[in-house]
Amino acid sequence: MALIICVFVIQAKAWWWLIGLVPIAVLWNPIVVIELHGQGWVSAQFIAALVFIIVGIRTKVPTAVHR
């Protein structure tokens, strides 16, 4: 999901959101599992959810105009 949102952020030319999305894509990737535990990991999950919500609300991807 983070990688899909990264594509939308790039299309919208809102590069600064990649600062929050790339670490999410790395830490929660399904190919190379990174085992993390504890309260910090639980907090990171809430922060990641907030980043997704904020980026989803704030990012506006321009639509293509057909002539």
Backbone bond lengths (Angstrom), bond angles and torsions (degrees), N, CA, C in turn:
res aa  C-N    CA-C-N  psi(-1)  N-CA   C-N-CA  omega(-1)  CA-C   N-CA-C  phi
1 M - - - 1.442 - - 1.528 110.66 -
2 A 1.327 116.42 -41.19 1.466 119.48 -179.84 1.522 111.18 -63.17
3 L 1.332 117.10 -37.33 1.466 119.43 179.47 1.525 111.48 -68.45
4 I 1.313 117.73 -36.07 1.468 120.90 176.74 1.521 109.76 -64.67
5 I 1.319 116.51 -43.82 1.463 119.85 178.56 1.529 110.33 -66.51
6 C 1.341 117.90 -33.23 1.471 120.98 175.17 1.530 110.63 -59.04
7 V 1.318 117.19 -40.85 1.469 120.92 178.56 1.523 109.80 -62.79
8 F 1.319 118.14 -44.35 1.461 120.91 178.86 1.527 111.61 -64.24
9 V 1.319 116.61 -38.70 1.467 120.85 179.07 1.524 110.23 -64.76
10 I 1.318 117.02 -40.65 1.466 120.72 177.81 1.525 110.30 -65.25
11 Q 1.325 117.41 -42.06 1.466 120.72 178.06 1.529 111.38 -63.01
12 A 1.317 116.43 -34.75 1.462 120.61 179.85 1.527 112.42 -82.50
13 K 1.337 116.49 -3.21 1.463 122.43 -178.42 1.531 111.95 58.02
14 A 1.333 115.26 38.70 1.456 122.18 176.92 1.526 107.44 -111.37
15 W 1.318 115.39 67.20 1.461 122.62 -171.47 1.516 113.82 -59.95
16 W 1.324 118.58 -30.70 1.460 121.52 -174.56 1.531 112.52 -62.44
17 W 1.326 118.33 -22.78 1.461 119.84 177.92 1.524 112.16 -69.65
18 L 1.321 117.02 -19.11 1.467 120.04 178.52 1.528 111.61 -64.24
19 I 1.327 116.95 -23.64 1.471 120.72 178.38 1.527 110.67 -60.47
20 G 1.299 117.71 -35.74 1.459 120.93 178.35 1.512 113.63 -91.79
21 L 1.340 117.46 -29.99 1.460 120.60 -174.19 1.524 114.08 -81.31
22 V 1.323 117.46 -36.03 1.468 119.75 -178.57 1.533 111.68 -64.14
23 P 1.339 119.70 -45.18 1.474 117.91 176.09 1.529 112.78 -61.43
24 I 1.329 117.41 -35.13 1.461 120.06 176.42 1.520 109.89 -63.51
25 A 1.325 117.00 -44.12 1.463 120.68 179.52 1.523 111.65 -62.50
26 V 1.323 117.23 -35.34 1.470 120.66 -179.02 1.528 110.61 -75.96
27 L 1.317 117.85 -46.53 1.466 120.95 -175.25 1.525 113.27 -71.31
28 W 1.331 117.48 -31.12 1.461 120.41 -177.54 1.524 112.43 -108.51
29 N 1.325 117.74 25.18 1.467 118.66 -179.23 1.529 109.96 -75.50
30 P 1.343 117.28 143.65 1.464 120.13 -176.88 1.525 114.27 -84.90
31 I 1.314 119.39 -6.88 1.462 121.59 -175.34 1.523 110.58 -87.89
32 V 1.328 117.01 -51.89 1.464 121.73 177.59 1.524 106.85 -111.80
33 V 1.309 115.85 101.65 1.467 121.06 -175.29 1.526 109.64 -77.68
34 I 1.326 115.50 128.63 1.460 122.26 176.26 1.529 106.90 -105.88
35 E 1.316 116.52 113.28 1.470 121.31 -177.85 1.535 109.81 -79.32
36 L 1.302 116.57 112.26 1.461 122.08 176.66 1.521 108.55 -127.88
37 H 1.323 116.11 142.62 1.463 121.34 -177.94 1.518 109.27 -138.66
38 G 1.306 115.34 168.59 1.451 120.71 172.85 1.511 114.00 101.06
39 Q 1.311 114.59 179.86 1.457 121.85 -176.84 1.530 112.16 -66.02
40 G 1.316 117.15 -34.61 1.466 119.96 177.70 1.513 111.99 -62.09
41 W 1.320 116.99 -37.90 1.465 121.47 179.47 1.533 110.66 -68.95
42 V 1.338 115.66 -38.90 1.463 119.40 177.49 1.532 109.81 -64.68
43 S 1.308 116.88 -41.71 1.464 121.12 177.50 1.531 110.90 -63.49
44 A 1.325 116.98 -39.84 1.466 120.98 179.27 1.525 111.15 -62.90
45 Q 1.324 117.50 -33.45 1.459 120.21 178.48 1.524 111.20 -66.46
46 F 1.331 117.16 -40.14 1.458 120.38 177.07 1.531 111.19 -67.59
47 I 1.321 116.29 -40.18 1.469 120.22 178.01 1.522 110.37 -64.02
48 A 1.327 117.38 -41.66 1.466 121.00 178.06 1.520 110.84 -61.87
49 A 1.321 117.43 -41.48 1.466 120.63 177.51 1.526 110.57 -62.07
50 L 1.323 117.25 -41.59 1.470 120.42 177.56 1.520 111.89 -64.15
51 V 1.341 116.72 -39.94 1.467 120.20 178.08 1.528 109.75 -61.63
52 F 1.338 117.52 -44.91 1.467 120.58 177.99 1.522 111.46 -58.63
53 I 1.322 117.06 -46.07 1.466 120.86 -178.34 1.516 110.93 -64.54
54 I 1.327 117.50 -46.60 1.466 120.89 -177.88 1.518 111.02 -65.37
55 V 1.338 117.45 -44.44 1.465 120.46 179.70 1.523 109.89 -64.05
56 G 1.321 117.08 -40.92 1.464 120.34 179.25 1.514 113.31 -62.34
57 I 1.315 116.53 -36.19 1.463 120.72 179.89 1.524 110.99 -77.75
58 R 1.321 117.74 -40.09 1.467 121.63 -171.53 1.530 115.13 -86.14
59 T 1.339 118.26 -21.16 1.464 120.56 -174.24 1.523 110.37 -88.37
60 K 1.298 116.16 126.53 1.457 122.67 177.81 1.527 108.45 -119.08
61 V 1.333 116.27 110.95 1.463 121.40 -179.86 1.520 107.92 -87.71
62 P 1.330 117.32 127.29 1.471 119.20 179.25 1.515 110.75 -67.45
63 T 1.325 115.55 143.18 1.461 120.42 178.51 1.530 109.77 -93.63
64 A 1.311 115.88 151.39 1.470 120.88 179.63 1.533 108.68 -79.76
65 V 1.324 116.00 137.08 1.459 121.55 178.68 1.521 107.60 -102.33
66 H 1.331 115.88 121.87 1.468 120.45 179.93 1.504 109.76 -94.17
67 R 1.325 116.10 136.56 1.470 120.21 179.65 1.495 110.76 -111.26
